């Protein structure tokens, strides 16, 4: 019988419900249980695909082409689950389904209401995500008290009553602030948050308190008393310096044992060895490698969450501490400030949409190419690498992407619909997993150690294969393509320490225990470049100018 854990949050947003859910899932997997995790998002957008990265962070993409909340990235990184369309359900998608049913007459003329029709659709969405999992964690986005989350709260209240007693629990993440003036932690926000939760009919079984320091025993008793839970059910989600320490932090408090007890699950001893080994790696001092992420959304790092995590994963396995520099590309327009890139050991240009900042990215790519700085271009980064090479090496004056110019002299990158029949593609974007055939001996083939790979995509522009032969003659290597050779997937420069551009998003498949091969080798190349640079550097105490 499948068990359910409903994860809610209170007091304020960004407490880390996604990380909490992912960490609990990881601990249950260490006990041999099969886990899946779902995110219920109260916003009215159908999915986050059209939302600004500055508002919502990155869009995480699944194998089946779903554009989802970034928390699904945490779920996949911390557990063995593979997310899909059913693992992210929004208010917009729920209402869309209900309205479509009403238009078809499925409700037989009945008045369509929030209860039962909207709540029934939410419950059906949760059950669709269950599959053959032993435990399903369901995270409800937003904060208790938000008006838009009420239908989701009502749905999980009903669902808990519908499943057998002992098959569902509620875990509530809240905030215990530290008042510097009073020099004490305050429980009142937590009390009010749980009161609000109980007011809509949900009694938490576990109260997980986000805090900066350990909860005193007296305060834990107070929270237990006012929140109507046993003292043993009040746990702390204390701040850590690395998110991959969270599972062990919770395990030390026996949170997973409590969950198993409440859900009547087997209480065998968990195998935490791989998390313990990872923590040892994190705590070990390693050589530092400086990687610059040169992009247009760098003021909000969550816009590139999977990219930064993939770099950290690669650092773990290269025994290197990756120091990420968030670099605004616009500062390099017209060739200005490029000397600031000299302090970087590797340069990464991630995906993005629109023309803003691309001139600075082109200058950055040229600098990395000519100065032999390891370079990794992802999606937009790969496309701009092709444009830069076409302009400055193949001498194709006016080479451009039609994303930025309607009718350039040389359309190096152009819309998907110009390459294939858009009706057959079912949309304007190439989304989800596609196969890629690798050229033997290339950087990519050496990284993957396989002739064929599958990677996730999210883009609407492609390389124009009419220019493939001309760029190949000029020295650009096309080392990855779709099995039918229609889509260019990977480009490389041969006589370079490491220069790779890929049309797909490898960051979505990287995990702390299995870093993505391209990220692994990019960090390795950057680390090697740093070693070479340090060997050549004169003995001097002069400080470097900081890139920003």
JONOR-V868839 format. One record per pair of residues at least 4 apart in sequence whose C-alpha atoms are under 6 Angstrom apart, sorted by sequence separation. I is the first residue (numbers start at 1). J is the second residue. D is the distance in Angstrom with one decimal. If there is no record, write none. Layout:
I:J:D + I:J:D
//
This chain:
19:23:5.9 + 29:33:4.9 + 53:57:4.4 + 62:66:5.3 + 75:79:6.0 + 92:96:6.0 + 95:99:5.9 + 102:106:5.7 + 113:117:5.7 + 114:118:4.6 + 115:119:5.7 + 116:120:5.6 + 179:183:5.6 + 198:202:4.8 + 223:227:5.8 + 224:228:5.8 + 251:255:5.7 + 260:264:5.7 + 306:310:6.0 + 315:319:5.9 + 332:336:4.8 + 367:371:5.7 + 368:372:5.7 + 377:381:3.9 + 378:382:5.3 + 384:388:6.0 + 389:393:5.2 + 390:394:4.7 + 391:395:5.0 + 402:406:5.2 + 445:449:5.6 + 472:476:4.8 + 481:485:5.5 + 511:515:5.2 + 28:33:5.7 + 53:58:5.6 + 61:66:5.6 + 76:81:5.6 + 101:106:5.2 + 102:107:5.9 + 179:184:5.6 + 197:202:5.6 + 198:203:5.3 + 224:229:5.0 + 250:255:5.7 + 260:265:4.6 + 315:320:4.7 + 332:337:5.7 + 368:373:4.7 + 377:382:4.6 + 391:396:4.9 + 417:422:4.9 + 440:445:5.7 + 471:476:5.6 + 472:477:5.9 + 482:487:5.3 + 510:515:4.8 + 61:67:4.9 + 178:184:5.6 + 224:230:5.6 + 315:321:5.7 + 390:396:5.5 + 391:397:5.7 + 481:487:5.6 + 493:499:5.5 + 510:516:4.6 + 60:67:5.9 + 178:185:4.3 + 224:231:5.0 + 315:322:5.7 + 438:445:5.7 + 481:488:4.6 + 492:499:5.5 + 59:67:6.0 + 60:68:5.1 + 160:168:5.7 + 177:185:5.6 + 391:399:5.7 + 481:489:4.8 + 492:500:4.6 + 59:68:5.7 + 60:69:5.9 + 177:186:5.6 + 480:489:5.0 + 491:500:5.9 + 59:69:5.9 + 60:70:5.2 + 176:186:5.7 + 221:231:5.6 + 401:411:5.8 + 480:490:4.4 + 491:501:5.2 + 59:70:5.8 + 176:187:5.6 + 398:409:5.6 + 399:410:4.5 + 400:411:5.6 + 401:412:5.8 + 479:490:5.5 + 490:501:5.6 + 58:70:5.9 + 400:412:5.8 + 401:413:4.4 + 402:414:5.1 + 479:491:5.7 + 490:502:4.4 + 387:400:5.8 + 401:414:5.8 + 438:451:5.2 + 478:491:4.6 + 489:502:5.5 + 437:451:6.0 + 477:491:5.5 + 489:503:5.0 + 437:452:4.7 + 477:492:5.0 + 174:190:5.8 + 436:452:5.7 + 477:493:5.9 + 436:453:5.3 + 476:493:5.6 + 49:67:5.5 + 435:453:5.7 + 66:85:5.1 + 435:454:4.3 + 48:68:6.0 + 434:454:5.4 + 62:83:6.0 + 434:455:5.7 + 62:84:5.5 + 433:455:5.1 + 433:456:4.2 + 432:456:4.7 + 432:457:5.1 + 212:238:5.6 + 333:359:5.4 + 362:388:6.0 + 431:457:4.9 + 206:233:4.9 + 207:234:5.0 + 208:235:4.8 + 209:236:4.6 + 210:237:4.5 + 211:238:4.9 + 212:239:5.4 + 330:357:4.7 + 333:360:4.2 + 346:373:5.9 + 348:375:5.9 + 351:378:5.6 + 431:458:4.7 + 208:236:5.5 + 209:237:5.4 + 210:238:5.7 + 298:326:5.5 + 329:357:5.4 + 332:360:4.4 + 335:363:6.0 + 346:374:4.8 + 347:375:4.9 + 348:376:4.7 + 349:377:4.9 + 350:378:4.8 + 351:379:4.9 + 352:380:5.9 + 430:458:5.7 + 346:375:5.9 + 348:377:5.8 + 351:380:4.6 + 430:459:5.6 + 330:360:5.0 + 429:459:5.3 + 329:360:4.9 + 350:381:5.6 + 429:460:4.3 + 123:155:6.0 + 288:320:5.7 + 292:324:5.9 + 296:328:5.9 + 329:361:5.6 + 349:381:4.8 + 428:460:6.0 + 171:204:5.7 + 286:319:5.9 + 287:320:5.1 + 288:321:4.7 + 289:322:5.1 + 290:323:4.8 + 291:324:5.1 + 292:325:4.6 + 293:326:5.3 + 294:327:4.7 + 295:328:5.6 + 170:204:4.8 + 175:209:5.5 + 286:320:5.0 + 288:322:5.9 + 289:323:5.9 + 293:327:5.8 + 294:328:5.9 + 295:329:5.3 + 170:205:5.3 + 171:206:4.8 + 172:207:5.0 + 173:208:4.7 + 174:209:5.1 + 175:210:4.8 + 176:211:5.3 + 286:321:5.7 + 294:329:5.4 + 119:155:4.9 + 172:208:6.0 + 173:209:5.9 + 174:210:6.0 + 439:479:4.8 + 438:479:5.7 + 87:129:6.0 + 438:480:4.6 + 86:129:5.4 + 437:480:5.4 + 416:460:5.4 + 436:480:6.0 + 437:481:5.4 + 36:81:5.8 + 415:460:6.0 + 416:461:5.1 + 436:481:5.3 + 46:92:4.2 + 415:461:4.4 + 416:462:5.8 + 436:482:4.7 + 437:483:5.9 + 44:91:4.9 + 45:92:4.9 + 46:93:4.7 + 414:461:5.2 + 435:482:6.0 + 457:504:4.6 + 40:88:5.9 + 42:90:5.7 + 43:91:5.6 + 44:92:4.1 + 414:462:5.6 + 456:504:5.7 + 457:505:5.8 + 38:87:4.4 + 39:88:4.9 + 40:89:4.9 + 41:90:4.6 + 42:91:5.1 + 355:404:5.5 + 413:462:5.5 + 456:505:5.7 + 38:88:5.9 + 40:90:5.8 + 413:463:4.6 + 413:464:5.4 + 26:78:5.8 + 412:464:5.3 + 18:71:5.3 + 22:75:5.0 + 26:79:5.2 + 291:344:5.8 + 290:344:5.2 + 291:345:5.9 + 290:345:5.2 + 291:346:4.8 + 292:347:4.9 + 293:348:4.9 + 294:349:5.2 + 22:78:5.8 + 291:347:5.8 + 293:349:5.9 + 296:357:5.8 + 448:517:5.5 + 447:517:5.1 + 447:518:5.9 + 394:474:5.5 + 167:263:5.6 + 166:263:5.3 + 35:133:5.4 + 34:133:5.1 + 37:136:5.6 + 39:138:6.0 + 34:134:5.1 + 35:135:5.0 + 36:136:5.0 + 37:137:4.6 + 38:138:4.8 + 39:139:4.9 + 40:140:4.8 + 41:141:4.9 + 35:136:6.0 + 37:138:5.8 + 40:141:5.9 + 42:148:5.6 + 42:149:5.2 + 382:501:4.2 + 382:502:5.4 + 382:503:6.0 + 374:497:6.0 + 378:501:5.8 + 379:502:5.9 + 372:496:6.0 + 374:498:4.8 + 375:499:4.8 + 376:500:5.1 + 377:501:4.3 + 378:502:5.2 + 379:503:4.2 + 374:499:5.8 + 376:501:5.7 + 379:504:5.7 + 4:135:5.7 + 6:137:6.0 + 7:138:5.9 + 2:134:4.9 + 3:135:4.7 + 4:136:4.9 + 5:137:4.7 + 6:138:4.8 + 7:139:4.6 + 8:140:5.5 + 2:135:5.7 + 4:137:5.9 + 10:143:4.9 + 9:143:5.3 + 10:144:5.1 + 374:526:5.8 + 5:168:5.7 + 9:172:5.5 + 3:167:4.7 + 4:168:4.5 + 5:169:5.1 + 6:170:4.8 + 7:171:4.9 + 8:172:4.8 + 9:173:4.6 + 10:174:4.9 + 3:168:5.7 + 5:170:5.8 + 7:172:5.8 + 9:174:5.7 + 346:526:5.0 + 345:526:5.0 + 11:193:5.9 + 10:193:5.3 + 345:530:5.5 + 310:507:5.6 + 313:512:4.7 + 307:507:5.2 + 310:510:5.5 + 306:507:5.4 + 314:515:5.4 + 313:515:5.2 + 314:519:5.9 + 314:520:4.5 + 340:547:5.3 + 327:548:5.4 + 23:247:4.8 + 289:527:5.7 + 31:270:4.5 + 30:270:5.1 + 30:271:5.2 + 57:302:4.7 + 58:303:4.2 + 57:303:4.0 + 58:304:5.8 + 53:303:5.2 + 65:431:4.7 + 65:432:3.6 + 64:432:5.2 + 63:432:4.7 + 62:432:5.9 + 63:433:4.7 + 77:511:4.7
//
